[in-house]
Amino acid sequence: MNSLKDKLMNDLKIAMKAKDKLKVDTIRMANAAIKNAEINGRKELTEDQVLDILAKEIKMRRDSLVEYRKANRPEAVEKIEQEINILMVYMPAQLSEQELRTVIQETIQQTGAQGSKDMGKLMGALMPKVKGKADGKLVSSMVKELLV
């Protein structure tokens, strides 16, 4: 099976041939972030670590979306939304809200978490289960809602 890095490189070549500038730029930025992490860590990244970097790239863009919307910059919002869509292709299938709610409730039962004082314990057990499959802000808000 091809690794995620191989898929990124292959898709980059396809995008270059198709002259899809936005896709080329987005994949290049993701590849640069992966390379920087490998250089800093002095080792090749695992698939999970590559997914973590892609998730960070998506999170950075989602954070930027908020600012661009506040600044009333629709052209920038559209570009960033397209970049997010390009990167989401490489992420695992996202959990629906109902699936996420079920995983959170099961984890609450497994950990015996009760109230906000146990949020750290719950999040520690929960995040490995939903890593890359759900937005962290959504997970956090659902946990706060369900952990009453």
C-alpha positions as CSV (number, residue, x, y, z in Angstrom):
1,M,0.0,0.0,0.0
2,N,1.2,3.5,-0.8
3,S,2.0,5.7,2.1
4,L,0.2,9.0,2.6
5,K,3.4,10.9,1.6
6,D,3.5,8.9,-1.6
7,K,-0.1,9.7,-2.3
8,L,0.6,13.4,-1.7
9,M,3.6,13.4,-4.1
10,N,1.6,11.5,-6.7
11,D,-1.4,13.9,-6.4
12,L,1.1,16.8,-6.6
13,K,2.4,15.5,-10.0
14,I,-1.2,15.1,-11.3
15,A,-2.1,18.6,-10.1
16,M,1.0,20.0,-11.8
17,K,0.1,18.3,-15.1
18,A,-3.4,19.6,-14.8
19,K,-2.1,23.1,-14.0
20,D,-4.3,23.2,-10.9
21,K,-2.4,26.0,-9.1
22,L,-4.4,26.0,-5.9
23,K,-4.0,22.2,-5.4
24,V,-0.3,22.3,-6.3
25,D,0.3,25.1,-3.7
26,T,-1.8,23.4,-1.0
27,I,-0.1,20.1,-1.4
28,R,3.3,21.8,-1.5
29,M,2.6,23.6,1.8
30,A,1.6,20.3,3.4
31,N,4.7,18.5,2.0
32,A,6.8,21.4,3.4
33,A,5.3,21.0,6.8
34,I,5.9,17.3,6.7
35,K,9.6,17.8,5.6
36,N,10.2,20.4,8.3
37,A,8.9,18.0,11.0
38,E,11.2,15.3,9.6
39,I,14.2,17.6,9.6
40,N,13.4,18.8,13.1
41,G,12.9,15.3,14.4
42,R,15.7,13.9,12.4
43,K,13.7,10.9,11.3
44,E,11.0,9.9,8.9
45,L,7.5,10.3,10.1
46,T,5.0,7.5,10.6
47,E,1.6,7.6,8.9
48,D,0.0,8.8,12.2
49,Q,2.5,11.7,12.5
50,V,1.8,12.7,8.8
51,L,-1.9,12.7,9.6
52,D,-1.2,14.9,12.7
53,I,0.6,17.4,10.5
54,L,-2.2,17.4,7.9
55,A,-4.7,17.9,10.8
56,K,-2.7,20.9,12.0
57,E,-2.7,22.4,8.5
58,I,-6.4,22.0,8.4
59,K,-6.9,23.5,11.8
60,M,-4.7,26.5,10.9
61,R,-6.8,27.1,7.9
62,R,-10.1,26.8,9.9
63,D,-8.7,29.3,12.4
64,S,-7.9,31.7,9.5
65,L,-11.4,31.3,8.1
66,V,-12.8,32.9,11.2
67,E,-10.5,35.9,10.8
68,Y,-11.2,36.3,7.1
69,R,-14.9,36.1,7.7
70,K,-14.6,38.8,10.4
71,A,-12.6,41.0,8.0
72,N,-15.3,40.4,5.3
73,R,-12.8,38.9,2.8
74,P,-15.0,36.5,0.8
75,E,-12.3,35.8,-1.8
76,A,-9.8,34.6,0.9
77,V,-12.6,32.6,2.6
78,E,-13.3,30.8,-0.6
79,K,-9.7,30.0,-1.3
80,I,-9.1,28.7,2.3
81,E,-12.3,26.6,2.1
82,Q,-10.9,25.0,-1.1
83,E,-7.6,24.3,0.6
84,I,-9.4,22.6,3.5
85,N,-11.3,20.5,1.0
86,I,-8.1,19.5,-0.8
87,L,-6.4,18.5,2.5
88,M,-9.5,16.7,3.9
89,V,-9.1,14.1,1.1
90,Y,-6.1,12.7,2.9
91,M,-7.8,12.5,6.3
92,P,-9.6,9.4,7.6
93,A,-13.4,9.4,7.2
94,Q,-14.9,11.9,9.6
95,L,-17.3,10.8,12.3
96,S,-20.9,12.1,12.1
97,E,-22.1,14.0,15.1
98,Q,-24.2,11.0,16.2
99,E,-21.2,8.6,15.8
100,L,-19.0,11.1,17.8
101,R,-21.7,11.4,20.5
102,T,-21.8,7.6,20.8
103,V,-18.0,7.3,21.2
104,I,-18.0,10.1,23.8
105,Q,-20.8,8.4,25.8
106,E,-19.1,5.1,25.7
107,T,-15.8,6.7,26.8
108,I,-17.6,8.5,29.7
109,Q,-18.9,5.1,30.9
110,Q,-15.5,3.4,30.5
111,T,-13.7,6.1,32.4
112,G,-16.4,6.8,34.9
113,A,-16.0,10.5,34.3
114,Q,-18.4,12.7,36.2
115,G,-18.6,16.4,35.7
116,S,-16.1,18.9,34.4
117,K,-13.4,17.9,37.0
118,D,-12.9,14.7,35.0
119,M,-12.8,16.4,31.6
120,G,-9.0,16.0,31.3
121,K,-9.2,12.3,32.1
122,L,-12.0,11.8,29.6
123,M,-10.3,13.8,26.8
124,G,-7.1,11.8,27.4
125,A,-9.0,8.5,26.8
126,L,-11.2,9.9,24.0
127,M,-8.7,11.7,21.7
128,P,-6.8,8.6,20.6
129,K,-10.2,7.1,19.5
130,V,-11.3,10.1,17.4
131,K,-7.8,11.4,16.3
132,G,-8.1,12.7,12.8
133,K,-11.7,11.6,12.6
134,A,-13.3,14.7,14.3
135,D,-12.5,18.3,14.8
136,G,-11.0,19.0,18.2
137,K,-13.3,22.0,18.9
138,L,-16.4,19.9,18.1
139,V,-15.2,17.1,20.4
140,S,-14.5,19.5,23.2
141,S,-17.9,21.2,22.9
142,M,-19.7,17.8,22.8
143,V,-17.8,16.6,25.8
144,K,-18.7,19.7,27.8
145,E,-22.4,19.2,26.8
146,L,-22.4,15.5,27.7
147,L,-20.2,15.7,30.8
148,V,-22.7,17.3,33.2
